[in-house]
Each structure stands twice: as C-alpha cells, then as structure tokens.
Amino acid sequence: MSSHAQQAQTLVEALPYIQKFTGKTIVIKYGGNAMISDELRKAVMSDIILLSLVGIRVVVVHGGGPEISAMLKKIGHESHFVDGLRYTDEETMDVVQSVLCGKVNKNLVAQLNRLGGQAIGLCGMDGAMFQAEQLDAKYGLVGRITGVNPEPVENALMTGYIPVVSTVAQGVDADTAYNINADTAAAKLAEALGAEKLILLTDVRGLLRDPKDEETLIHVLHTYDVPALIAQGIISGGMIPKMECSVEAIHGGVERVHILDGRIPHSILIELLSDRGIGTMLKKEDEA
C-alpha cells in the first residue's frame, strides 16, 4: 500500500471512533516517563490537542513525583517513602504544592498552548475540587479523597478549554493541603464528570501475565477478574492501587479504563482511534 493510501486508511479507520467519542469526556492521567522525555511529552500534548479539536472533552490530571524529588533534593530535604507512598511532612507539602500547582501545572498548560491547544491550569484546591482527610498519620500529609466538585472542570470544558489538573487536595479535617495519589484523583474526577473513559499512562505495556514478557499483555479485563489476579500475584506492587481505583471508577459509572504505555509515542491516539488496542482495557462485568 502506498504511503498516501495508508494515511487515508488510518483516517478512515479513525472516523467511527471520532464519531463515537465526540462530545464525550475522557480523563487522562499523565505521569511517568511520558512526562520526563521531551519527545514523548510532545507526542502526548499533540494527541490531547487532536482529541480536543475533534470535539472530545479532554481533561488532563497530572502528578509530578520526579520533579518533587528533584526540588526536595535541591533544598537538601530527603525523600522518605512508607509502603511506597511519599512521607509528606509540612516542608515536603510546601514543595509538593509549589511544584505541582505551580511549576509542573503551568509548564504543561504553556506547552499545550504553544502547540495550538487552549489549556487552563487548575489545582485540586480551586473551587474545592478535591476535598480530603488525612489517610493515616504514618504517611504525614497524604490525603484520602472524601469529595469531588467537578464544576471548575465542567466550566473550563464548556468554554472550550482543556483543563489541566494538579493533584493537591483541600483538607476538610484540618487547615492544610494534602498530597493525593494522582491515579486515585484521576479516577474520582472521571467518576464525578461521568467520563466515558479514564486513561492511565504508565511506564509499562499494561497488565502482563508474566512481568518479564511483554508478549503476555492482557488486552481486555473485566472488573470481576481483578481480585483473582491480585491473589495470584499477577497484579502486584504499584499496579494494585492502579487497578483498584480503576475498578472503583467503573463501578462509579466510567465506561472503560485503559492502562497504557506512555513510553510509546501517540499511544493515546492508537488506543482510542484505531482498531489496534495496545494497552490493557478494563470493562464492566456484564459486557461481553
């Protein structure tokens, strides 16, 4: 097939997907390597702009672990982790808030704008979007989300903006901000928005039956499969909280959750607008 015919074929293949998703809301959790590498970041940004231009309501939720660690190192404050979560004392919380709501958020907004998108930055405290209480004293100022107000995001979408949301929450049990897990925040926001899809960009191919073999990718998963896969150790480590919040999102009304490899350029477009699903898709029990 000539390259022109191939290009045409790709566009024709995308059309039914564009028709299906236009006007729908898709929440993308953005982090990991896709955030660090310039080339991958540009690919993610252009995917987001393309989806937005074909009428899909795209919401970006981001973390920023590496940037937080780098800033803490700069000020000579060591990072401690408890059960895989960053222990957040007051000084760390100040850095988390400054880096996530400030530097990382505004850089992403600026980059989307430079590439021709119309983005606006929101922090989880704006409009009390994420409300949280302390998860457990052993983690310090790490919060568990108790409420979500999607209105600031809805307002941004209605006026044609791509909302870019940083995951810092307003404390409801104390006068403090809380550091919250970005996957969980994205899942809760997707629920509150009645999103069609939640996409979690990660640094793995998706869920693998054998973590050492990328050929063992599980393409489709039902929510009822998850407990058994956790018991068998197939879902382990950092994939457990990802999967648990994905299952919750589906129970909360999100149609599909996709766990995608952010290291593959344009993985979002390939997954959403083509017949070749490249990650792991999670869906409801009652769907074939």
N, C-alpha and C positions, 0 to 999 in steps of 0.2 A: 504494500500500500504506500502511495506517495505520502510525503510529509503533510501536504495540504489536505489530502483525503483523511489522513489520520487526525489532523487538527479538527476537521469538520466532524468526524466521527465522535471525538471527545466532546465536542459542544452539543451534538445531537443527544449523546448519552446523558449529558448533564441536565437537559431541558426538563424531563419529567420530575427530577429531584428538585429543581428550582421551583417548578410549579407547585410541588407538594409543600415546600418549606416557606415559600414567600408569605410574609405576614406572620409567621410563627416565631417564637422566641427560642434562641439557642444560647446556653450559657457555656462559656469556655473557661476552664481553669487552666491558667497559663503559668508554667514554672519550669524548674529543672534546666537541662541543657539548652532547651529551645529558647531560654531567656538569656543564657550566657553567650552563646555563639551569635555573632553579628549576622551571619548568613541565614541561620535558622530563624533568628528574630525577624528579619526582613520578610522571610517566607510566611511566617505566622501572621505578621501585620498585613501583608498583601492578601492573604486568604480572608482575613477578617473584613478588610475593605471590600473585597469582591462580594462576599456574602451579604454585606450591608447594602451594596449597590443593587443587588438583585431583589431587594425587599425583605431580606431576613433580618429579624431584630436580634442583633448580636450583643451579648453582654460579656465583658471580659472580667474575670476575677483573678487576681494575681497574688502570689506570695513573694518571697524575696530572701530566702534563707542565706544564700551565699553573700549577698550584699550586706545583710545584717551582721554576719560573722566577720566580714572584712572591716566594717566600721567599728565593731567591738574591739577587734584586734588593733585597729589604728589608735583607739583611745586606751589601749592596754587593759581591756576588760575581757577576762577569759570566758569562753562559751562553755556551759555545762549542760549535759543532756541527762534527763531522767526518763527511763523507759522510752527512749527515742524522741522525747519532746524536749525542746529547749527550756531549761530552767530560766524563768524570767523574773529577775529581781527588779527593783524600781529603776535602776540605771539602765538595765537592759531594755525595759519597757520604753524608756525615753528614746532609746536608739531605734527600737522596733517602730515606734510611732513616727519618728522623724524620717527614717529610711523608707518605710512602706508608704505612708501617706504623702511624704514629700518626694524625695529623690526618685524612687522607683516608679511611683504612680505618674508623676509629671513627665518623666522621661518617656514612658510608654505612650502617654497622651500626645506628647510632642512628635514622637516618631509616627504615630498613626496620622496625625495632621499633616506632617511633611510628605507622607506618601499619598496624600489626597483623600484621607478619611476625615470624618468630623467627629472628633472624640472629646469627651469631657471626663475629668477625673473626679471620683467620689471616694471618700474614705468611709469605712463602716460606721463611723460616728455621725456622719452627715445625715440629718433627718432621723437620727436614732435607727439607722438601717439595721445594724446588728446590735442586739442587746444581749448581755451575757452576765453570768455569775461565775465566781471562781470555781474552777474544775476540781482542784484538790490543792491544799496548801503545799504539798511536796513539789508541785511544779511552779510555785510562785504565781505570778500574774498571768496565768494561762486561763482562758475563759471557756465556758460551755455555753453555747448559744441558747437563750431562753425565748427570744422573739426576733422576728424579722419584719421590718417595714419596707416593702418593695417600692413604695411611692416615689422616692427620689430617682430610682432607676426607671420606673414607668414614665415619669415626666421627661427624663432625658430621651428615652426611646421615642416618645410621642412627638418630640420636637426634632427628630431626625439625627440625634447624636448616638455615638457608640459609647455607652457608659463603661468606664474602666474603674473597677472597684478594688480598693485595698482592704485587707482582712484584719482590721483592728476594730474591736467592739467597745461599746459604751457599757460600763459596769452598772448593773441595776442593784447590786448588793453593797456597793462601795463607790466612793468618789474616785474612780480610777478608770483607765483604759485597760482592755485585756487583749492579749495576744491570742488569736484563734487560728486553728488549723484551716489552711486555705481550701483543702478538699471539702471539708465539712461545711465551710462557709458557702462555697460554690453550690453544694448540694442543697443546702437550706434555702439559698436565694432562688435556685431553679424551682424548688417546690413552691415558694411564695409567689413566683411570677407565673406559675402554671406553664413552665417551659416545655417545649416539645422534646428537647434533647439537652443533656449535660455531657460535655466533652472534657475528660480529664487528660491533659497532656502529661506524659511521664517520660522517664528515661529507659523504659523497657518496651518490648514489642507489644505488650498486652499481658494477658494471663497465660503463662506457659505451663503445660503439664510437667515438663522437665525444665527447670530454670536454666539448665546448661544447653538446652537445644531449642533454638528459635523456630525450628520446624514444628514444634509441638504446640504452637499457638492455638488457644481455644477461641474460635471465631465468635461463637454465639453461646450465651449462657442464660439460663432462667434464674430468677431470684431464688427459687427453691433449691437450686444446685449448690448455693454458696455455703451453707453450714457444713455439708459433707466434705466439700473441697477444703474448708478450713480444718476440719477434723483430720483429713488425710495429709495435711501439710502442704497441699498444692498452692493454696492461698496462705502465704506466710509473711512475717515481717511487716514491712511498710504497706504491703498490698492489703492486709487485713482491714485497717481503718478505711482505706480507699473503697474496698468492696462493701463494707458495712454502710458507709454513708451513701453509696450508690444504690444499695437495696432500699434504704430508707427513702431516698429521692423517688424511686419508682413507686413505693407504697404511698408516697405523698402526691402522686399524680404525674410525675415526669414520665414521658412515654418510653424513652430509651436513654441508656447511659453508655457512652463509648470511652474505653480506656485506650488511648492512642500513643504511639511512639513519637514524641516531639523531636526526636533526632532525624526523622525522615522529613525532608523538605516537603511542604504542602500536604502533610498527612491529613489535615482537616478537610481540604478540598477532595482528596482522593476518597476519604471515608464517606463524606456527605453527598458528593455529586457524581459518584461513579458507581458502577456495578461491582467494583473490587473493594470489598471491605478489608481494611488492613490491620485493624486492631481487634479488641475484644468488645463485643456488644452485649449488654445486659438488658434483658426484657422481662416482662411480666410472666407469671406462672401460666396464665390461661392463653398465652399466644403460641401458636404453632411455630 
